[in-house]
Amino acid sequence: MSTGPGTGTRLNHLLDDDGSEGVMSKKFVITPGGRRAAELVHHVAPDSVVHVADGRMRHVTRAGELLRDVGPVPPHEPGVPLMPANVMQPPEQLPEFGTGWITFANFQSGAPLQSFLTTWVVPGAPQTQNGQLLYLFNGLQNSSMILQPVLQWGDNGIFGGDHWCVASWYADGQGGAASYTSPVTVHVGDTLVGRMTRVTGTAGLPLGAVWTCEFVGIADSKLTILTTDELLDCVQTLECYSITRASDYPSSTDTRMRAIAITDSDGSAAPLSWSPVDKITDCGQHTVIVDNSSTHGEVQLWYRDDILPGAAVAQGRWKTIQLTHQLIPMPDGKVLDWVPADGTWRLWHYDASSTHDVLPGNPVASCQWQTIRSGHQLVPMHDGKVLDWVPGDGTWRLWHYDASSTHDVLPGNAVASGQWQTIRSGHQLIPMHDGKVLDWVAGDGTWRLWNYDATHVHDVLPGNAVASGQWKTIGSGHQLVPMHDGKVLDWVPGDGTWRLWNYDPASVHDVLPGSPVDIGNWFSIHAPQQLIVMHDGLVLDWDPLTGDWRLWRYQP
């Protein structure tokens, strides 16, 4: 459990009432709903009830006895949801990078509600730490208060830091009173279920609706409130403060607020119609309504644009291109479909405009190779030739490629051949956009960059490597995919995470230098799928087990 102040220096400056820097002040804190005086924000004990009435927030016992008067709840326009209009903005924020409610979905119920559940996964930690404060939650609100189980990253002036934690909140806007439960640390990948439920059996309490708010299964996260006004406005929200750059958002591309279940006061499923609202969009923040179901709905909160954005531009299923096949994009735009086990191959036209089959019609050539089979790897080179390499013993041959030779697209004799002593099993050869070849050992992260010269008939990777090094974070389980624009996609099929790197052959100690230019996590692109960059820059996502495929637009 984390209850002490965090270490975010930028946020601490935000809290200074006089605008001076370097002196920590606790006069103001940044809670869900924005900046407010610290004396208006109070922890609520698990056996207490938060009661809002007569313009005041109070903590009372379950018998209705007063424990604490927390502070005022100013009047707001009746019938208008409290947030985001009443978020209290801290001074000197950077709205172009995100302040307050960044993107959200809301739904206004026409009848009293019984329960509201949402499941989501704790996203990846932000890549950069600049004192940012992030809140993710589902919530119920009326015109004066909002009830919300909140996932938090950062120091809000009361608790938190450079880690994820959860707490339940009941808060006013525009600097009014707020109450919260004890924060509990959670971790990247944890599954959270935020639940709000109207309860019965409240003898001793004043008249009104009693609600509980909690994270299911997390002790000390339950908050009980008593309200005389119905909570009818449902929200799924990303709320942020002190964002200075896109990498201050979570490293995941988006968070799926899923398994959304909302019931009416009689326990029946409430008819839903979520509305997305994108307040800040400078780096692609947006909300997507995936499913309006009242029992298994889904809303996606996006922190940035995906490099494979939107819907697939084409998709389908191949019946004859499945397991044991390999798809190799050729330099002329065609696709080689090769079965190493028996050496059979087919050459297909590729047509991105054929939305139901991007390899349409019949193959333009087909046959069987006797000497290019299992154990070989075919690597299409930048000059149009094809490298045929056997990692097991290091032997290699370089072939001309001729799409018009319908019975053998690698016709005649090899134009060069040899054997490498230091490029063998465990290595991967990746042809780069500039014609060089990256020789990478995933097992230990070591790599070398070679010049490629087809005129060197005894060694097409002649001389010494032009650059070499070792990556600590790019190793086993990763795949490196050279993109059409020269960047390199570093993808982990096991969990769908990815990073996009600049490629610089002149950086002799790290050809993928610095920090990634983009990061994310795909929920629908993972093992056993394969990613194949096509000649036109589009990306083919293919599942060999089923034959399903999708074609994506690439947007770095």
N, C-alpha and C positions, 0 to 999 in steps of 0.2 A: 504494500500500500504506500502511496506517495501523497504526503500532505503538506510538505514544505514548499517554499518558493523555489522556482527553477533558476536557470542560468542565462536566460535570453536577455542580453544587454540592450538590444534595440527596444524591446518592449518595456524594459525598466525605464528608459528615457521617456517613452510614451506616457508613463504614469506620473511624471513630474508635473505638478499643477502650475508651477511658475515658468515652465518651458526651459529651465536650465538643464544642462547635461552633466552627467558624472555623479549626481547625487540621487540615490535611490529614494523614491517617495512611495508611500502606500496610501496616499490620499484618494487615488482613483484606481480602479481595476477594470479589466476588459472581460466581461462575462458574455455568455450568449445574450445577444441583444445590445451589446456595445458597452461603452464607457459609462461608469457610474461610481458614485462615492463609495469607498470601501465600507463605511459604517452602515450602508444599506444592504450589504451582502452578508448573509449569515449561514453557517452550517446548521442543518436540521438533524436532530437525533432520530434514529430509526423508529422509536416509539412515539414520536411527535407527529402532529398534523399541522400543515400550513393552511391557515384560514385567511382568505381575503374578503373583507366586508367593510362597508362604511369608509372606503378610501384608505384603508390601512392593511398591511400584511402583518399577521401575527402567527406565532407558534403556540399551539395549544396542546394539552394532553388529549388522549382519546376520550376523556370524560368532559372535554370542553373547557378545562381550566387554563387560564392564561400563563404561558411560560415566558414569552418575550414579545415585545412590539418591535417588529423589524423596521418598519418605515412606511412612508406614504406610497399609495398607488394612485397617481394622478388620473383624472378622468380622461377618456378618449372618446372619439366619435363612435356612437353606438352602431353596431352592425358592420363595422369595417374591421377586418382582421388586423391584429396588433402589428404584426411584422409582414414585410420589412420596412414599412413606412416609418416606424418608430424606433428603428435602430439608432443608437446614439453614436455618431462618428467621433473617434478620437481626433484631436487636432493634428495637423501636419502629416496626414496620411498620404499614401500614394494611390489614389483611386484607379489609375490606369493599370495597376497591377492587382488590384482587388482589395476592397474594404467593405465589410458588412456582408449582407447576403449576396453571394456571387452568382450562384445559379440554383434554381430550386423548382420543385413542382408543387402545386397546391390543388386541393379539392375541397369545395364547400358543401357540406352535407346539409340537406334540407330537413333532417330529422335527428333527434338525439342519438348519440352513439353509445355503444357498449364497450368496444375494445378496438385497439389499433396496434398491430404487430408489424415489424419489419426486421428482416435478417440481412446482415451485411458482414463483410470480411474486413478486418483491419488492414488498410492498404500499406504499401511500402513506405518507409520513412522518406522524408524529403531528401533530395540529393544535396541541397545546400541549407545551411543553418544561419539565418539572419534575424533571429528573434521573432520569427513569424508565429502567429497563433491561428490554429485551424480548428474548426468545429464541424462535425458531421452528425446529423440527427434526423430522426422522424419526430414530428411534434404535433400537438393539438393546441389550438389557440382560439380565443375569442377577441373581443375588442380591447380587452384590458390586460390579459395575461397569456403566457405560453407555457405549456407543460412539455418537457422534452428529455429523453434519455440521450446523453451527448457523449460522443467520442471526441477527445481533445488531443491536439499536439501543440506543445509550447506552454510558456508560463503566462498565466492570465493575471498575475499579481497576487493570487492567493495560493495557487498550487500549480503543479505541472512543470514541464521542462522539455528537453529534447527527447521525448519519449511519448508513447500513446498512453492515455488513461481514460477512464469513463467515470461519469457521475450523472445523476439525475438533477434537473433544474426546474424551478418554477419561477418565472421572471416577468417583470413589467418592462416596458420600453422607455426610451427617452430619460434614462437615468433614474428610474424608480427602483423599488425594492426587488431583491432576488434571494432565493433560498436554494441550497444545494446539499447533496449527500456527500459522504466521504468519498474522495477519489480513489480509484483502484487501477493499478497499472495493468495494461494488457499489451499484447505483443503482435507484431506483424503476422498475419495469417490466421489469427484467432477469429472464430465466428461469433458474432454478436447478435442477440435478438433483443431489440428494444420493444418493450411492451407497456402499453397504457390501458388500464382496465377500470371501468366503473364498478364499485363494490357496494354490497348491501351489508346489513347488520351493523349500523353505525349509531346505535343507541347512545345517548349522552352528548352527541355532537349537535350543534345548531342545524337547522334545516338547510338542505342544499345537496348537491351531488358530490359524492366522495369518489376520488380517483386515486389509483396508485400508478406510479411510473417507475420502471426498473429495467435493468438488463437481466434477462432470465439466467438464473444459475450463478449470478455474481452477488455474493453477500455484501450487505451494506449499501447496495445501490437503490433500494426501494425508498421512494418518497411518496407520502400520502398527502393529498390536498383536499380542501373543502371549498367548493365554489357555488355561488348562487346563479351564475351565468353558464349556460351550456358551452361546451368546447366543440365547435362544429367545423372549424377550418383545419384540415389535415395538410401537413407539409412534409416534404423530403428535401433537405437543405444542406448546402455547402456554405458555411459562413467563415470569413477569414479577416485577419487584421495584420498589418505590417508586412504585407507581401511585397518584396522588392524585385523579384524576377520569377520567371515561370518555374524554375527549378526549386523554388520555395514551396510549391505544392507537393503533394505526395508523389513518390516515384512511379506509382501505378498510373496508367493512363486514365482510369476511371474507377468508380466504385458502383457496384450493382446493388441497389436497394431492392431486395427481392423477397419472395414469399410474403408479399404485403397482404395482410388480411384485416379487413375492417368490418365490424358488425354493428347493426342498428341496436337500439335499446331492447328490442325483443329477441336479440340473438341471431337474427337473420342476416345474411350477407348484404351489405349495403352496395347499391349500384354506384360505380365509380366512373369518373371522367377526369383524369389528371390533366392539368394545364402546365406546360413548361414555361419558365420565365428565366431569361438569360440577362442578368444585369451587367455583367462584365464579361467581355469576349475577346480580350486582347491576345490571348494565347490559345484561343479555341475553347474556353470554358463553355459548357453547354449542358443542357438536360435533355435526355431522350426518354420518351414514354414507350416502353417496350410492350407492356401488357396492362390493360385496365381492369383485369380480374380483381374481384373483391376477396378472393381466397388465395390466389397465388400471383398477385400482380408484380410488376417490376418497373422500376425507374432507374435510369443510369445517370449518375452525376459525373461529368467529364471534366478533368482538370486541364486538359490540353487536347489539341487535335491529334488523331492517330496518323502514323505515316501510311497506313492503309485505311484511309478514312471512309466513312459512310457505308453504303451497301456495296456488295460485290457487283461489278459491272457485267458479269456473266457467271453462270453456274450450271452444273449438270452432273451426270454420272456416266462414266465409261464402263461398258460391260466387258471389253476385251483389253483394257489397260488397267491392270490391277497388280496384286502382289507378285513379286519376282521380276516385274518390269522396272526399268530405269528410264526416266525421261531426261533428255539432254538437249538444251536449247542450242541450236546451231547458229553460226555467225550470220547466215543469210536469212534468218527468221524462221526457218523450218524447225521441226522438233523430231529428234531421233528417239525412237521407242525401241529399247534393246532389252533382250532377255539373256543375261549372262549364262544361265544354266545350260542353254542349248545353242547359244550363239545367234538365234533368230533376231531379226531387226525389221523395223518398218520406219519409213520417213514420211512425216505428215506435214501438210500445209498447216500453218497457224493463221487463224483469222479471228481477231479480237471482236469483230462486229457480229460474229456468229454466236449469239448470246446463249444458245442451248448446246453448242458443241464448238469449242474453239479449235478443235482438230477435226474439221468437217469432212464428210465424204470418205473416199477410199485413200489409202496411203499412195503417195506418188512413187514410191520405190519400196522394195522389200526383198529379203533373201536371208541367207544364213552364213555366218562366218565360222570357219573351222578353227582358226587360231586366236580368236578374240572371244574369250569365254569367262567362266567363273574365275575369280582371282585377279582379273584385269580391272582397271579403271580407265574410263574414257574422259579426257579433259579437253573441251573445245578451247583452242587458243585464239588469241586476239587477231592473228593474221589469217584465220580461216582454216588452218590445219587442225588436226586432232592428235593429241598425245595419248598413246596407248601404253599404260604403265602397270607393272605387276609389283605391288608393294612387297609381296612375299620374298622376292629375290632381287628387287631393284632394277630388273630389266625394263627397257622402254623402247618404243618405236614411234616415229612421227609419220603421220599419214596425210596425204592430200585428201581433201574432201571435195567431192564432185556430186552435187545433187542430181545432175542429169544422167549419171551412170546408174540406171535403174536397178541393176542386179548387184552392184557393189559401190556404195557411196564412198568407200575408202579403197579406191581401185589400185591395181598394180602392186608395186613393191613399196615398202616404207622408204621415205626420203632420207631418214636418219634413224639410227638405232644405237643402243649402248646399254650400259649397266651402271647404276649409281651405287656406291658403297655406303653412303650416309643418308640416302633418302629411301627409306624402306617402310616396313610395317610400323604402324603407329603414327606415321606422318600423313598429312593431308596436303595436296597440291591445289592451290586456289589461284586461278588466272585473274589478275587484276586488270582494272580498266585501262591502265597505261601500258599494258603488254608485259609487265613483269609478273613473276610467279611467287606467291607467298607459300612457303613451306612451313607448316605449323604442326607441332606435336601437342595434341590436346592433353595428353597424359601429364605433362609437366609444364605446359604453357610456353615452352621455348619455340622460337620462330626464326626463320631466315628469309630474306627477300633476295630473289635471284633475277638477274637479267635473262631474258629469253632471246635466243638467236637461232633461227631455223637453219642458218647456213653452216653452223657448227655440227657437222654430221655425226660426230662421235660424242658430243655433249651439248645438247641444246640449252642447258643451264650452265654455261661455261665459267671457268675461273672461280673466284671467291664470291661469297654472298655480298651484296652491296649494303646490307644492313642486317642486324641480328639482335636478339634480346630475349627476354622472358616476361610473359604477362602473369601477374598474380591473380587476376580476376577473370581471365579468359582461359578456361581449361576444360576438363572432362565434363561432358553434358552440354557443352556449348556447340553451336554451329556458326561458322562465319560465311556470310553470303554477300559477295560483292554486288553493289547496286549499280544501276545504269548511270547514275550521276557521279560515280567514283567513290561514294561513301561505302562503308562496310557495316552490314547488319550483323550484330552479335546476338544470336537468338538461343534461348534455352527451351527446347521442345518439351522438356519434362514438366515445366510449370508455366510456360507461355511468356515468361519475361523476356524483354529485349532491350538492347541499347543500340543506338546508331552512332557510328564513329566517323570522324574525318579521317581520310587516308592521306599520308604525306610520305612519299618514298625518300625524301631528303632528310627526314628525321631518323637518323641512322640507329638510334637506340630505342625508338618506339615509333613505328609507322602508323600507329593509331594513337596519336599523342593527345595529352590533355584529358579533359572530361568529355563524356559522350555529348553529342549535340542534341540528342533526344533519348528518352527512356519511356518504357511502358510495360504493359502486361496484357496479352491477348487471352481472352477467356475461350475463344472458339478456334484458335490456331495453336495447336500443341501436338505432341506425339500422339499417333504415328504420322501425322501430316508432314508433308515436305513442302518447302518453299523454293520455287524455281523462277528466277528473274528472266523475263522474256526479252526478245530483241528490241521491242518498243518501249521497254521500261516498266510495263505492267508486271504484276507478280502473280504467278500461278500457285495456288494452295491446293495440294492434291493429297488425298488419303488412299494409299495403295491397298489398304485392307478392304475398302468398300468401292473404290473407283470414283468416289465423290470428288468433285473439284469446284473451285471458285477462282475467279479472276479479279484481282484487286487493282485499283489505281494506287500508284505510289506518290506520296506527297511529303517530301522531307520538311 
